[in-house]
Amino acid sequence: MKLITRAAVVGALALASTSAFAGSTGNFFINAGIGQAQYHVGRTDGLGYKLDEKDTAGALRFGYAWHVGPAVDLGVEGGYVDLGKLVASYHYQNAAADYFVDEHADLNATGWLAGVNGRFEIAPHWYVSARGGWLHSSADATYSYRETGYTGAYASGSANGDGWYGGVGVGYDFTRDFSLGLNYDNYHAKADIDNALGSVDSNIGAFTVTAEFRF
């Protein structure tokens, strides 16, 4: 029900924008970006954990932008983002006592996007951009634990939740229909995970190189 409600709100915003810019021309666009995401989940210094909080990120967006001024475009967008995986592990071994502990957890976050964007020309061919909106995130988590004399444990779970995203960028127009840009986006993912694995409430930053086609 929440997803349907959010979709209705986005649709209403799109219709309102269409009415507001009815006299303006514009373009449909699609862009794809790839880069690196970093999970901001705090530090584990002194606890013996190894934390790999960076992974490859990718995003695909599409939408429509209206030319509302000589150097200004405003639009609506939707899309999908994959923010890679956060991995935390802990290993302890005492060979003399024939004892070990091995613990491993990972989390993969993805999400559907719906929002608004702006594009502003700052010099011939050069532009800056900004965007923001709703993020419907999905989180898949696994956890395993092994210890000498203990059979071990394994759990997995997934969850969906509503958060937000926002970002800025700079780029260069090679033609009227094609550009390359460097973007930074912050994704606030929030969800309760099944099977008592806790909850996701984290900011994930992503730097991406993005190619955009307009038609």
Buried (B, 14 or more C-beta within 10 A) or exposed (E): EEEEEBBEEBEEBBEEBBEEBEEBEBBEBBBBBBBEBBBEBEEEEEEEBEBEBBBBBBBBBBBBBBBBEEEBBBBBBBBBBBBBBBBBBBEEEEEEEEEEBBBBBBBBBBBBBBBBBBBBBEEEEEBBBBBBBBBBBBBBBBBBBBBEEEEEEEBBBBBBBBBBBBBBBEBEBEEEEEBEBBBBBBBBBBBBBEEEBBEBEBBBBBBBBBBBBBE
